[in-house]
Amino acid sequence: MKTIEEYYTTATTLFLEAYPDIKEGIANLSAEDAAQLGITLPQLQAMQTHRAYAAFTREKKLDSMLFAIQLAEPDKEVAAQAIEAYLREHASALGMSWEAFCIKNQL
């Protein structure tokens, strides 16, 4: 199973492939654009990729990480395991037991 970061990276790549106009806009950013923000061009492109993906998932009312796993993992069983692992980490970060988290979120 991949890490959540690997799923996210794959998902953003797939997202850009599905939206070539956004991909082109990000590719057309310049070093001068980045310099105005005090960052490098790759940093600016990564930032804009993350912003576009986040805006898309917000508009669709999706959890960006759950969507990333669903989008990037072709094996449904592995995807289910990755989603459960992600949700368990989320519950732990909230200081909740897995059972309480499931009840609260109707899982």
VMD Tcl script that builds the backbone (N, CA, C; Angstrom):
set m [mol new atoms 321]
animate dup $m
set s [atomselect $m all]
$s set {name element resname resid chain x y z} {
  {N N MET 1 A 0.849 -1.176 0.000}
  {CA C MET 1 A 0.000 0.000 0.000}
  {C C MET 1 A 0.900 1.246 0.000}
  {N N LYS 2 A 0.493 2.230 -0.770}
  {CA C LYS 2 A 1.251 3.478 -0.871}
  {C C LYS 2 A 0.972 4.360 0.341}
  {N N THR 3 A 1.797 5.363 0.509}
  {CA C THR 3 A 1.546 6.359 1.551}
  {C C THR 3 A 0.490 7.333 1.042}
  {N N ILE 4 A -0.105 8.068 1.952}
  {CA C ILE 4 A -1.105 9.065 1.547}
  {C C ILE 4 A -0.470 10.117 0.649}
  {N N GLU 5 A 0.796 10.419 0.884}
  {CA C GLU 5 A 1.499 11.394 0.041}
  {C C GLU 5 A 1.652 10.875 -1.386}
  {N N GLU 6 A 1.938 9.573 -1.519}
  {CA C GLU 6 A 2.063 8.986 -2.853}
  {C C GLU 6 A 0.718 8.989 -3.574}
  {N N TYR 7 A -0.343 8.660 -2.854}
  {CA C TYR 7 A -1.681 8.715 -3.465}
  {C C TYR 7 A -2.013 10.141 -3.899}
  {N N TYR 8 A -1.692 11.109 -3.050}
  {CA C TYR 8 A -1.991 12.502 -3.350}
  {C C TYR 8 A -1.223 12.972 -4.588}
  {N N THR 9 A 0.051 12.613 -4.668}
  {CA C THR 9 A 0.865 12.990 -5.827}
  {C C THR 9 A 0.299 12.394 -7.107}
  {N N THR 10 A -0.056 11.124 -7.063}
  {CA C THR 10 A -0.643 10.470 -8.236}
  {C C THR 10 A -1.972 11.114 -8.606}
  {N N ALA 11 A -2.790 11.397 -7.604}
  {CA C ALA 11 A -4.103 11.993 -7.857}
  {C C ALA 11 A -3.986 13.380 -8.483}
  {N N THR 12 A -3.048 14.192 -8.009}
  {CA C THR 12 A -2.908 15.526 -8.602}
  {C C THR 12 A -2.411 15.438 -10.038}
  {N N THR 13 A -1.555 14.469 -10.320}
  {CA C THR 13 A -1.096 14.250 -11.698}
  {C C THR 13 A -2.270 13.847 -12.588}
  {N N LEU 14 A -3.084 12.913 -12.109}
  {CA C LEU 14 A -4.266 12.484 -12.871}
  {C C LEU 14 A -5.256 13.629 -13.037}
  {N N PHE 15 A -5.396 14.442 -11.998}
  {CA C PHE 15 A -6.283 15.611 -12.065}
  {C C PHE 15 A -5.834 16.551 -13.178}
  {N N LEU 16 A -4.526 16.839 -13.229}
  {CA C LEU 16 A -4.028 17.739 -14.273}
  {C C LEU 16 A -4.203 17.144 -15.664}
  {N N GLU 17 A -4.074 15.831 -15.787}
  {CA C GLU 17 A -4.289 15.183 -17.085}
  {C C GLU 17 A -5.757 15.316 -17.509}
  {N N ALA 18 A -6.656 15.295 -16.547}
  {CA C ALA 18 A -8.090 15.406 -16.857}
  {C C ALA 18 A -8.498 16.847 -17.175}
  {N N TYR 19 A -7.684 17.811 -16.750}
  {CA C TYR 19 A -7.981 19.225 -16.980}
  {C C TYR 19 A -6.788 19.891 -17.655}
  {N N PRO 20 A -6.626 19.668 -18.954}
  {CA C PRO 20 A -5.442 20.187 -19.660}
  {C C PRO 20 A -5.327 21.711 -19.636}
  {N N ASP 21 A -6.441 22.420 -19.528}
  {CA C ASP 21 A -6.359 23.877 -19.468}
  {C C ASP 21 A -5.682 24.339 -18.180}
  {N N ILE 22 A -5.979 23.663 -17.078}
  {CA C ILE 22 A -5.313 23.990 -15.814}
  {C C ILE 22 A -3.843 23.605 -15.896}
  {N N LYS 23 A -3.582 22.426 -16.443}
  {CA C LYS 23 A -2.192 21.964 -16.589}
  {C C LYS 23 A -1.391 22.955 -17.427}
  {N N GLU 24 A -1.971 23.425 -18.509}
  {CA C GLU 24 A -1.286 24.379 -19.381}
  {C C GLU 24 A -1.029 25.696 -18.661}
  {N N GLY 25 A -2.032 26.163 -17.917}
  {CA C GLY 25 A -1.859 27.408 -17.168}
  {C C GLY 25 A -0.716 27.317 -16.169}
  {N N ILE 26 A -0.628 26.187 -15.488}
  {CA C ILE 26 A 0.450 25.990 -14.519}
  {C C ILE 26 A 1.800 25.879 -15.230}
  {N N ALA 27 A 1.814 25.189 -16.363}
  {CA C ALA 27 A 3.054 25.049 -17.132}
  {C C ALA 27 A 3.533 26.397 -17.672}
  {N N ASN 28 A 2.610 27.307 -17.912}
  {CA C ASN 28 A 2.951 28.605 -18.476}
  {C C ASN 28 A 3.396 29.628 -17.440}
  {N N LEU 29 A 3.378 29.255 -16.160}
  {CA C LEU 29 A 3.895 30.169 -15.146}
  {C C LEU 29 A 5.380 30.393 -15.410}
  {N N SER 30 A 5.858 31.564 -15.060}
  {CA C SER 30 A 7.256 31.893 -15.351}
  {C C SER 30 A 8.079 32.039 -14.073}
  {N N ALA 31 A 9.381 32.038 -14.275}
  {CA C ALA 31 A 10.302 32.254 -13.160}
  {C C ALA 31 A 10.080 33.645 -12.556}
  {N N GLU 32 A 9.671 34.584 -13.395}
  {CA C GLU 32 A 9.386 35.936 -12.898}
  {C C GLU 32 A 8.162 35.922 -11.986}
  {N N ASP 33 A 7.144 35.138 -12.362}
  {CA C ASP 33 A 5.957 35.007 -11.507}
  {C C ASP 33 A 6.371 34.487 -10.133}
  {N N ALA 34 A 7.224 33.478 -10.139}
  {CA C ALA 34 A 7.683 32.878 -8.891}
  {C C ALA 34 A 8.530 33.864 -8.091}
  {N N ALA 35 A 9.407 34.567 -8.772}
  {CA C ALA 35 A 10.297 35.511 -8.096}
  {C C ALA 35 A 9.512 36.600 -7.371}
  {N N GLN 36 A 8.394 37.014 -7.951}
  {CA C GLN 36 A 7.560 38.033 -7.304}
  {C C GLN 36 A 7.036 37.550 -5.953}
  {N N LEU 37 A 6.919 36.237 -5.806}
  {CA C LEU 37 A 6.452 35.660 -4.547}
  {C C LEU 37 A 7.604 35.188 -3.667}
  {N N GLY 38 A 8.830 35.315 -4.184}
  {CA C GLY 38 A 9.998 34.912 -3.421}
  {C C GLY 38 A 10.191 33.402 -3.354}
  {N N ILE 39 A 9.701 32.701 -4.375}
  {CA C ILE 39 A 9.844 31.240 -4.430}
  {C C ILE 39 A 10.364 30.837 -5.801}
  {N N THR 40 A 10.700 29.563 -5.932}
  {CA C THR 40 A 11.182 29.066 -7.221}
  {C C THR 40 A 10.000 28.699 -8.111}
  {N N LEU 41 A 10.272 28.550 -9.388}
  {CA C LEU 41 A 9.225 28.159 -10.329}
  {C C LEU 41 A 8.625 26.798 -9.976}
  {N N PRO 42 A 9.436 25.771 -9.664}
  {CA C PRO 42 A 8.820 24.491 -9.274}
  {C C PRO 42 A 7.936 24.610 -8.025}
  {N N GLN 43 A 8.342 25.460 -7.087}
  {CA C GLN 43 A 7.515 25.663 -5.888}
  {C C GLN 43 A 6.184 26.321 -6.257}
  {N N LEU 44 A 6.229 27.308 -7.137}
  {CA C LEU 44 A 5.011 27.986 -7.576}
  {C C LEU 44 A 4.095 27.014 -8.317}
  {N N GLN 45 A 4.666 26.217 -9.198}
  {CA C GLN 45 A 3.857 25.252 -9.943}
  {C C GLN 45 A 3.231 24.220 -9.013}
  {N N ALA 46 A 3.985 23.753 -8.034}
  {CA C ALA 46 A 3.444 22.798 -7.063}
  {C C ALA 46 A 2.329 23.448 -6.242}
  {N N MET 47 A 2.548 24.676 -5.819}
  {CA C MET 47 A 1.542 25.392 -5.038}
  {C C MET 47 A 0.250 25.559 -5.842}
  {N N GLN 48 A 0.373 25.945 -7.096}
  {CA C GLN 48 A -0.811 26.148 -7.928}
  {C C GLN 48 A -1.508 24.815 -8.232}
  {N N THR 49 A -0.750 23.747 -8.375}
  {CA C THR 49 A -1.339 22.425 -8.572}
  {C C THR 49 A -2.164 22.047 -7.353}
  {N N HIS 50 A -1.597 22.234 -6.168}
  {CA C HIS 50 A -2.310 21.904 -4.929}
  {C C HIS 50 A -3.559 22.771 -4.778}
  {N N ARG 51 A -3.450 24.037 -5.103}
  {CA C ARG 51 A -4.602 24.941 -4.994}
  {C C ARG 51 A -5.725 24.533 -5.962}
  {N N ALA 52 A -5.352 24.187 -7.184}
  {CA C ALA 52 A -6.368 23.785 -8.166}
  {C C ALA 52 A -7.066 22.496 -7.740}
  {N N TYR 53 A -6.292 21.531 -7.271}
  {CA C TYR 53 A -6.857 20.262 -6.804}
  {C C TYR 53 A -7.759 20.501 -5.593}
  {N N ALA 54 A -7.300 21.319 -4.659}
  {CA C ALA 54 A -8.093 21.620 -3.455}
  {C C ALA 54 A -9.389 22.328 -3.825}
  {N N ALA 55 A -9.323 23.264 -4.763}
  {CA C ALA 55 A -10.533 23.975 -5.190}
  {C C ALA 55 A -11.525 23.011 -5.839}
  {N N PHE 56 A -11.009 22.097 -6.642}
  {CA C PHE 56 A -11.868 21.097 -7.288}
  {C C PHE 56 A -12.567 20.228 -6.247}
  {N N THR 57 A -11.804 19.712 -5.292}
  {CA C THR 57 A -12.411 18.825 -4.293}
  {C C THR 57 A -13.376 19.586 -3.384}
  {N N ARG 58 A -13.060 20.838 -3.069}
  {CA C ARG 58 A -13.989 21.661 -2.268}
  {C C ARG 58 A -15.293 21.880 -3.019}
  {N N GLU 59 A -15.187 22.218 -4.297}
  {CA C GLU 59 A -16.376 22.472 -5.114}
  {C C GLU 59 A -17.266 21.229 -5.192}
  {N N LYS 60 A -16.631 20.068 -5.269}
  {CA C LYS 60 A -17.378 18.805 -5.367}
  {C C LYS 60 A -17.752 18.247 -3.989}
  {N N LYS 61 A -17.354 18.976 -2.929}
  {CA C LYS 61 A -17.615 18.555 -1.546}
  {C C LYS 61 A -17.015 17.181 -1.240}
  {N N LEU 62 A -15.751 17.017 -1.635}
  {CA C LEU 62 A -15.021 15.769 -1.436}
  {C C LEU 62 A -13.903 15.972 -0.429}
  {N N ASP 63 A -13.597 14.929 0.318}
  {CA C ASP 63 A -12.385 14.925 1.142}
  {C C ASP 63 A -11.235 14.684 0.180}
  {N N SER 64 A -10.304 15.614 0.112}
  {CA C SER 64 A -9.251 15.531 -0.903}
  {C C SER 64 A -8.378 14.286 -0.756}
  {N N MET 65 A -8.154 13.841 0.451}
  {CA C MET 65 A -7.318 12.653 0.641}
  {C C MET 65 A -8.073 11.378 0.298}
  {N N LEU 66 A -9.332 11.291 0.705}
  {CA C LEU 66 A -10.123 10.109 0.343}
  {C C LEU 66 A -10.279 10.031 -1.178}
  {N N PHE 67 A -10.528 11.167 -1.792}
  {CA C PHE 67 A -10.660 11.200 -3.244}
  {C C PHE 67 A -9.349 10.811 -3.916}
  {N N ALA 68 A -8.231 11.249 -3.338}
  {CA C ALA 68 A -6.917 10.908 -3.894}
  {C C ALA 68 A -6.715 9.394 -3.898}
  {N N ILE 69 A -7.075 8.752 -2.801}
  {CA C ILE 69 A -6.925 7.299 -2.728}
  {C C ILE 69 A -7.830 6.629 -3.760}
  {N N GLN 70 A -9.083 7.060 -3.818}
  {CA C GLN 70 A -10.034 6.465 -4.764}
  {C C GLN 70 A -9.579 6.663 -6.207}
  {N N LEU 71 A -9.028 7.814 -6.493}
  {CA C LEU 71 A -8.591 8.132 -7.850}
  {C C LEU 71 A -7.306 7.391 -8.228}
  {N N ALA 72 A -6.393 7.282 -7.278}
  {CA C ALA 72 A -5.053 6.778 -7.591}
  {C C ALA 72 A -4.867 5.284 -7.361}
  {N N GLU 73 A -5.797 4.638 -6.682}
  {CA C GLU 73 A -5.624 3.212 -6.381}
  {C C GLU 73 A -6.610 2.378 -7.199}
  {N N PRO 74 A -6.127 1.672 -8.211}
  {CA C PRO 74 A -7.028 0.886 -9.061}
  {C C PRO 74 A -7.582 -0.371 -8.382}
  {N N ASP 75 A -6.869 -0.907 -7.406}
  {CA C ASP 75 A -7.321 -2.117 -6.714}
  {C C ASP 75 A -8.291 -1.706 -5.599}
  {N N LYS 76 A -9.546 -2.076 -5.740}
  {CA C LYS 76 A -10.591 -1.659 -4.795}
  {C C LYS 76 A -10.321 -2.141 -3.378}
  {N N GLU 77 A -9.787 -3.347 -3.231}
  {CA C GLU 77 A -9.497 -3.875 -1.899}
  {C C GLU 77 A -8.377 -3.081 -1.233}
  {N N VAL 78 A -7.345 -2.774 -1.985}
  {CA C VAL 78 A -6.238 -1.982 -1.448}
  {C C VAL 78 A -6.728 -0.570 -1.133}
  {N N ALA 79 A -7.586 -0.023 -1.992}
  {CA C ALA 79 A -8.146 1.309 -1.745}
  {C C ALA 79 A -8.926 1.325 -0.437}
  {N N ALA 80 A -9.731 0.300 -0.203}
  {CA C ALA 80 A -10.510 0.224 1.037}
  {C C ALA 80 A -9.583 0.163 2.250}
  {N N GLN 81 A -8.511 -0.596 2.148}
  {CA C GLN 81 A -7.544 -0.691 3.250}
  {C C GLN 81 A -6.853 0.658 3.480}
  {N N ALA 82 A -6.490 1.327 2.400}
  {CA C ALA 82 A -5.824 2.628 2.513}
  {C C ALA 82 A -6.763 3.662 3.113}
  {N N ILE 83 A -8.031 3.629 2.717}
  {CA C ILE 83 A -9.014 4.563 3.265}
  {C C ILE 83 A -9.200 4.315 4.757}
  {N N GLU 84 A -9.305 3.051 5.138}
  {CA C GLU 84 A -9.457 2.755 6.568}
  {C C GLU 84 A -8.224 3.220 7.346}
  {N N ALA 85 A -7.040 2.976 6.826}
  {CA C ALA 85 A -5.817 3.414 7.505}
  {C C ALA 85 A -5.803 4.936 7.654}
  {N N TYR 86 A -6.195 5.646 6.601}
  {CA C TYR 86 A -6.244 7.107 6.645}
  {C C TYR 86 A -7.251 7.577 7.694}
  {N N LEU 87 A -8.423 6.965 7.705}
  {CA C LEU 87 A -9.456 7.368 8.668}
  {C C LEU 87 A -9.036 7.046 10.102}
  {N N ARG 88 A -8.363 5.929 10.286}
  {CA C ARG 88 A -7.872 5.590 11.635}
  {C C ARG 88 A -6.852 6.627 12.111}
  {N N GLU 89 A -5.960 7.050 11.215}
  {CA C GLU 89 A -4.996 8.095 11.561}
  {C C GLU 89 A -5.715 9.394 11.898}
  {N N HIS 90 A -6.746 9.703 11.136}
  {CA C HIS 90 A -7.537 10.912 11.362}
  {C C HIS 90 A -8.200 10.855 12.735}
  {N N ALA 91 A -8.794 9.715 13.064}
  {CA C ALA 91 A -9.436 9.535 14.368}
  {C C ALA 91 A -8.414 9.722 15.483}
  {N N SER 92 A -7.259 9.118 15.319}
  {CA C SER 92 A -6.200 9.220 16.326}
  {C C SER 92 A -5.750 10.668 16.497}
  {N N ALA 93 A -5.600 11.380 15.386}
  {CA C ALA 93 A -5.182 12.780 15.444}
  {C C ALA 93 A -6.216 13.638 16.181}
  {N N LEU 94 A -7.469 13.232 16.098}
  {CA C LEU 94 A -8.532 13.944 16.802}
  {C C LEU 94 A -8.654 13.502 18.253}
  {N N GLY 95 A -7.854 12.504 18.637}
  {CA C GLY 95 A -7.912 11.992 19.995}
  {C C GLY 95 A -9.142 11.144 20.257}
  {N N MET 96 A -9.679 10.547 19.204}
  {CA C MET 96 A -10.887 9.732 19.322}
  {C C MET 96 A -10.549 8.265 19.145}
  {N N SER 97 A -11.331 7.429 19.793}
  {CA C SER 97 A -11.198 5.996 19.532}
  {C C SER 97 A -11.782 5.727 18.156}
  {N N TRP 98 A -11.362 4.626 17.560}
  {CA C TRP 98 A -11.893 4.239 16.253}
  {C C TRP 98 A -13.403 4.062 16.331}
  {N N GLU 99 A -13.877 3.443 17.396}
  {CA C GLU 99 A -15.312 3.196 17.547}
  {C C GLU 99 A -16.086 4.509 17.643}
  {N N ALA 100 A -15.597 5.449 18.458}
  {CA C ALA 100 A -16.269 6.741 18.597}
  {C C ALA 100 A -16.249 7.510 17.273}
  {N N PHE 101 A -15.143 7.428 16.560}
  {CA C PHE 101 A -15.024 8.102 15.262}
  {C C PHE 101 A -16.051 7.541 14.287}
  {N N CYS 102 A -16.167 6.202 14.249}
  {CA C CYS 102 A -17.127 5.564 13.344}
  {C C CYS 102 A -18.557 5.965 13.680}
  {N N ILE 103 A -18.882 6.024 14.961}
  {CA C ILE 103 A -20.231 6.422 15.374}
  {C C ILE 103 A -20.493 7.862 14.979}
  {N N LYS 104 A -19.556 8.745 15.286}
  {CA C LYS 104 A -19.721 10.167 14.971}
  {C C LYS 104 A -19.891 10.395 13.485}
  {N N ASN 105 A -19.155 9.638 12.679}
  {CA C ASN 105 A -19.177 9.847 11.227}
  {C C ASN 105 A -20.071 8.854 10.497}
  {N N GLN 106 A -20.852 8.101 11.240}
  {CA C GLN 106 A -21.792 7.131 10.677}
  {C C GLN 106 A -21.120 6.197 9.687}
  {N N LEU 107 A -19.998 5.630 10.120}
  {CA C LEU 107 A -19.262 4.685 9.263}
  {C C LEU 107 A -19.648 3.269 9.605}
}
mol reanalyze $m
mol bondsrecalc $m
mol representation Tube
mol addrep $m
